[in-house]
Amino acid sequence: MSLFQIIAVLVTLAALFSYLNYRYIGLPSTVGLMVMALSLSFVLEGMGALGFGMEERAAHFLARIDFNQTVLHGMLGFLLFAGALHVNFEELAQQRWAVILLATLGVVLSTLIIGVLLWLALGWLSMPLPFIYCLIFGALISPTDPIAVLAILKGLDTPKGLEMKIAGEALFNDGVGVVLFLVLVGIATGNGHITAADIGWLFVKEWLGGVVFGLISGAMACWLLTRVDDYQVEVLITLALVMGGYALAEAWHLSAPLAIVVAGLLIGNHGRHFAMSAQTRRHLATFWELIDEIFNAVLFVLIGLEVLVLIYTWDYLLASLVAIPIVLLARFVSVGVPVGLLRSVQVFAPNTVKILTWGGLRGGVSVALALTLPAGPERSVILPVTYAVVAFSIIAQGLTIKRLLKRD
């Protein structure tokens, strides 16, 4: 099957599921798409059990899609830029300390809590997983997924300050999570020479380097935008910024997601107000909203179908059921500590910790990171558990966060 045929199948399914959800189901778009894709997966599994062989053909189709490459090195840059374009920098700056602490201290604390509790729980259940791999799971599942979070926030009437905390954390915590993930995987796979200095340099290079590169590339794009007044050319410049900037940041081993977020903030605030005509602003907003909707639809369909290529046993299911409350508890503590530290200098809305805990969704980025792990028994455990936590997060938390906000 060619690349065009794979894309055609995914887009067709996304369009069909979007139509059915809009006309008959009425769930939030991302949740509805994933629920229907999961339902299709279970139907195909059932048909396979009855001897129709549909499951094998579907699994063969999905096996041709490199989920990690598709998400981390394909869709992510477009979706992050589209989300960052609509974030008000002044409102984000007002929440800067909360965002910084949640994206750094919060991720590290959550990784440690998940790693320790999962190691103890699986050992008690006679399903031991090496401690370093429990920490790896903590690192890949602790950062909230910006794609899932921003998609859910679109349909919610969230107080501005709280929305900025949730969205800002999701946009910036990937850099810390990825550095932790890379360091822990390096240790697990035999690189025992990693020192504190190596970790510090990797963090500076990835996180700070990504911020600086995003500022420079975004400023260059703004400079180009001020010198043309043709919306087609200007839209093309932003497209080149996302694709070229993401590829170059990856080639230089910088945090490409963080670079694109910073560039998107710069274009969405400074560029929108000082480098674009009203006509360009309208066309730019329409273009990136369409990119956001199309890519989100395809991504959540793909996440729902991915269950077809996972191997689930009763042990893995039990491990998943244990991991879900552990991840939520770690999220509660890792949010509560930064909020507690800032209460003396910043006012927080009632039930902020509860809403931040439940609104910290996980998504395709966590699954993509899990898929980069080297083949082995540890990966065989971590991958289905990661998927289960992501599915619970998007469906259960995504469906109930609006009710929680209304009640508070």
Buried (B, 14 or more C-beta within 10 A) or exposed (E): EEEEEBEEBBBEBBBEBBEEBEEEEEBBBBBBBBBBBBEBBEEBBEBBEEEEEBBEEBBEBBEEBEBBEBBBBBBBBBBBBBBBBBBEEEBBEBBEBBBBBBBBBBBBBBBBBBBBBBBEBBEEEEBEBEBBBBBBBBBBBBBBBBBBBBBBBBBBEBEEBBBBBBBBBBBBBBBBBBBBBBBBBBBBEEEEEBEEEEBEEBBEBBBBBBBBBBBBBBBBBBEBBEEBEEBEEBBEBBBEBBBEBBEBBBEEEBBBBBBBBBBBBBBBBBBBEEBBEEEBBEBBBEBBBEBBBBBBBBBBBBBBBBBBBBEEEEBBEBBBEBBBEBBBBBBBBBBBBBBEBBEEEEEBEEBBBBBBBBBBBBBBBBBBBBBBBEEEEBBBBBBBBBBBBBBBBBBEBBBEBBEBBEEE
